[in-house]
Amino acid sequence: MAEPGGVRRRWAQARSGLRAYRLISAMWIRSLMAYRLSFALTALGNFAVTGFDFAAIVLMFSRVDRLGGYSLAEIALLYGTSCTAFGLADLSLGSMDRLGRRVRDGTLDTLLVRPAPVLAQVAADRFGLHRLGRLAQGALVLTYALVVLDIDWTPMKVVLVPVTLLSGAGIFGAVFMAGAAFQFVARDAAEVQNAFTYGGTTLLQYPPSVFAKDLVRGVTFVLPLAFVNWLPALYILDRPYPLDLPGWTAFAPPLVAVACLALAGLAWRTGLRSYRSTGS
């Protein structure tokens, strides 16, 4: 049976988008590598600045033994999974917060006339390889947590670690995409987007037990950031979730990521169709 034309067209668009993203990203990487010392210093600075967040947590534990009932190593697991997942999304889609500027000054029009998907062009624009510093810092803390913690490992828990990171990156990626779509309407909403991306990863670095239940419900059922790391990480640690959700929800992050990306894609298409350039 022949494949429906609509499905073929979507697959062709996806391949075209990935190819455009790869080519544009490679161009920016070559540009960065022309000044290798500058790139190395910027990446190192990014690593150090993001490391201050974990340094602040370590300083807290110089005064207390536990935070919200969690040890330093357990919070390191939350911190590492949150920062690594966010680092993957930020590396891939972090440039999308510049869309509002393009909408305001009309330079988005130049992307519309190019024979490549606009989403791929916006995502790869000024591809920031220096963001590897944030990713490396999160992965380092995660490695520390996995080595230090006395976890009763099972095959499901082992598989859940990489699944959590990839799913979390997908959820954060959906937030980046939805935030960019909102900028078609708001024009200057980069800080609103950052409140949910950078603010979200900071929230997830701490255990849910330190937050009010209303906030925990909000990031579980409204903006499902809890699926980035809270639910799977607490399953790995054999700790109950504050909302008494069934155990299978720890394995739901891939489904949540797919749903979030689908909704974000719909929001992006709606926003792009509403764009009328600066002359409107």
N, C-alpha and C positions, 0 to 999 in steps of 0.2 A: 504494500500500500504506500502510495506516495505521501511524503511528509507534507503537512499543511503549509501553505505559502507563508502564513503569519509566523509560524515557528521557525521556518527557514530564514525569514527576514530578521527575526530577533537574534538568531544565532549568528548571522552575518554581521549584524550591528555590534554584538558582543565581541566578536573576533576583531572587528575593525577598531573598536574602542580599546581593546587590550593592546593591539599593535600600535595605535597612536600613543597610548600611555607609555609603552615601552620606549618608543623612539624619542618622545619629548623628554622623558626622564633621563635617558642616556645622554641626550644633548646637554642637559643641565649638569649631569655628573661630570661630563668631560670638561665643562666650563669650570666647575669647582676644582677639579684635579689639576687645572692649569696653575693653581696657587695652592700647592699641597700643604705648605706650612700654615697658611691661613685656615685651610679646612681643618687641619689637625688641631689647631688651637681653639677653633670654634667648637668642634666636637668635644674636646676636652673640657671646655668651659660649660657646655651643655651638660656633660656628665657631672661636673662638680656642682653646678647650680641645682640640678634635680636631686643630687645626693644630700643637699641640706635638709630636704624633707625627712629623709630617714634619720639623719643626724639629730633632728629635733625629737624624733620618737625615742632614739637612744638616750637623749638627755632626760626625757620624761622618766625613763626606767632607772635613771640614777637616783630618783627620789621615790619611786614606787616599785613594787614587785610585779604587780599585774595591772592591766588597764582594761576595765570592763570585764574582768575575769579572764583575760587572755595574757599569756606570757609574751616576752619580746620575740621569741622565735615564731610563735603563732601569728603575731601581728606582722612579722617579716614575711610570712607566707601570703597574707592578705596584700601587703604592700607590693611584694614581688609580682604576684599575679596581676594586680591592677595596673602597675606601671609597665609591665611587659606587654600586656594586651593593648594598653593605650599607646605605648611606643610603636607597636606595629601599625596601628591605625593612623597615628600622627605622621609616621614616616610615609605612609601610602597616600593619605588624604588630607594631611595637615594644611596644605596650601589652599584648601577650599575656603578658608576664612577671608581670603582676599577678594572673594567674589563681589562683596558689597562695594568695594572700591571700583571695580570694573563696571558695575552697574551705574554708579554715580557719574563716572567720567566718560562713559560710553565706549570704553575699549572692549567691552564684551562683544560689540558688533564685529570686531575683527575675527573673533573666534567663530561666530555664526556663519561666516562666508567660507571658512576653511572646510575641506572635504574630510572632516574627522568629527566624531561625536564631541559635543561641547563638554560633557561631563568628564571625559578623558583628558581634554585639554586643560580644564580648570584644575583637576586633581593633580596633574603632572606639572603644572605651571610653577616654575622656580623650585623644582624638586629639591627638598632640603636633606641631603645625605648627612649633614651634620647632626640631624636628629637621632642618628645612631647612638649618640652619647646617652640620651634618655633611655633608649631601649637597652643598651648595655648595662646601665646602672640598675634598671629594674631586674634584668636577668641575673645580675650578680647577687642581688639581695634574695631573689628567689632560690638561687643555688644554695646560698647560705642556709636558708630556712629548711630546704629539703634535706640538707646534710645534718643539721643540728636536731631537727625534730625526730622524736621517736614515734614514727607512724606505723601502724599495723597495715602494711602494704598488701593489697589484693590486686589481681589483674585489672579489675574495674577502676581502682584508684590510680593505677599507673597510666592507664589509657586516658583517664579523666584530666590529667595535668595538661598534655598538649591540646586536648579538645577544649579545655577551659580557655587557654590562651588564644586559640584561633577564633573561638566563638566570641570571646570578649572583644577581640579586635574587630569582628564583624559588627557587634552591637555599637561599639564606639564609632566605627565607620559609618553606620547608619545615622548616628547623631550628627556627625560632621556633614553628611549629605543633606539631612533634613534642615540643619542650621543654615547651610548654603541656600537651600530652596527658600527659606524664610527671608533671606536677604533680598530676594526679588521684590518682596513686598515692603520690607522695612528699610531697604537701601543701606542702612548703617547699623547692622545688628551683630557685628563681629563679637562684641563683648557679651551679648546675650548667648551667642553660640558657645563662647569660651566658658560661660557659667556652667553649661551642661557637660562640656568635654573636660577641660582642665579641672573644673570644680567637681565633676563626677568622679574623676580618678582620685582626687584628694579625699573625697567622702569614703570611697571604697578601701582606702588604706587602713581604715580603722574598723574595729568589729561592730556589727549592728547593735550589740548590747549597749553601746554608749549613746545611742540616738533614741529619740522618742519613737514610739511604735507607729505614730501617724506618718512620720518621715520614712520609716522602714516600709510601711504599706505603699507609700507613694513611689518609692524606687523599686518596688516589686511588681505592682499591678498597673501603674500609670506609665512611668518611664522605667522600663525593666533593667536598670543598671545592676540590680542585685544578682542578675544572672551572669554578669561579667565575672564575678569571683566569690561573692558571699555564699551563695547556695552550694556550688561545687567545692569550695574550700572548706566550708564547715562539714561537708560530708567526708572529705579527706581527713579532717581532724576529729571525726566522730563526735561532733558537737551539734546540738539541736539548733534549728533556726527559730528565731523569736516568734514567728507567726505560726509555728506548728504545721508547716506544709508537709505533704507526703514526701517520702524519701526519693521517689522517682524524679521530683523536680530538680534534683541536683544534676540530672542528665538531660535536662531540657534546654540548656544554653544553645546548642546548635539549631534547634527549632525556633527558639526566640530570635536568634541572630538572623535566620532566613526571613522570618516574618517582619522584623524591623527593617531589613534591607529592602524588602518588597514595598513596604509602606513608604520608606524614604525615597525609593525610586519613583513611586507614584507622586510624591510631593515635589520631587525634582522636575518631573515632566510637566506637572501643573504650573509650577513656578516659571519654567522656561517658556511655556506657551503664553503666559501672561506678560512676558517682557515686551515692552514697546519702545525700547531705546530711550535716549535722553530727550528726544524731541517731542515726546508725548506729553 
